[in-house]
Amino acid sequence: MRLLRFLVGGFGYWLGIHQVKLAVSNNKANIQINRSLPADKENVSFSLFWEVWDRLTSTYFDQSALDPAKMVYGAIKGMVASLEDPYTIFLPPTDNKSAKEDL
């Protein structure tokens, strides 16, 4: 079991070092994960984000509970919430579509 964890962790580390682009397909959504930084953001590091992502996907005890789309949308929601602006919110695509239809 330790060897398996080591191999999975090593593979995740290798993917992170090489900034591998991953495409995650889900029945609910199709999201693209690109680990490259924007050109104009020199002081931004997503290494902690990807470290947590890799740990969850490799060692979380209930793998069936992991939903990559929800994880990405939750991260975006948290980023927007950090602005502490009550008038700025993030809605996942399905909620956004419903809100537009209601308007």
N, C-alpha and C positions, 0 to 999 in steps of 0.2 A: 504494500500500500504506500509506503514511504517513497519507494522508487517511482511509482506512478505519479505521485504528487510532485516529485522532483522533476520528472520528465515534462509534465504539463506546465509546471512553473517555468522551467527552462525554455520551453517552446513559447510561452506567453512573453517571457522576457525578450527572446529573440525577435518576436513579432513587433514588440514595442521599440526596440533599438532600431529596427529597419523600417519603422513607420509604415507598416503594411496597411494597405487600404482594404477594408473588409466590407463586404455587402451582406447585410443581415436581412433575411427574408422571413416575414412573419405572416400568418394568415390575416391579421388585422392591418398590417402596414408594411410597407417596403421602405426601409431606411438605409441610407448609405453612411458608413462610418469612414471618415477620412482623418487620419492622424497628423496631417501636415498643418503647420501653423500659417495663419494669414501673413502675407509679406510685410504688412505695415505694423505688425504687433511683435516687435523684437523682444519685449520683456515679459511676454506671456509664456507660461510653462504649464502644459497639461499633463505633466508626468504624474502628479499625484492622482489626478482623475483616472488616468489609464491604469495606474497601479491598483487602485480600488476596483476598477472595472475587471481587471484580470483576476484579482483575488476572488471577487464574487463569482465570476464565471468558472473558475477552476476549483474553488473550495467551498462554496456555499452548500450547506447540507441538503437543501431542498431545491435541486436544479429545476424541477418543474415549475417552481414559483418565479423563476427568472424570466422576465419578458423584456427583451432588448428594446422594443419600442417604448414601453413604459419607463424603462431606465433612462433612455435618452430624453423623453419628454419631461420626466421628473427633474433631470439635470437642467434642462432649459427653463423649466418653471422656477427652479430655485435661483437661477441666474437672474431672471427677470424680477423675482421677489426681492433680491438683494438691493434693488434700486429703491425700495421702500416708497414706491409711488402707487397710491391706491387706484390710479386710473390706467396703469400699465399692467397688463396681465398677458400670460401666454395660454392659449387654448390649443390642445392637440387638434389635428386636422378634422377629426369627426365632430368634435365639439364646436370648432370654428364654423364648420359647414352648417351645423344646426343653428348656431347663433345668427349666421347670415340669412338663413331661411326665415327665422323668426322676425328679423328686421324687415 
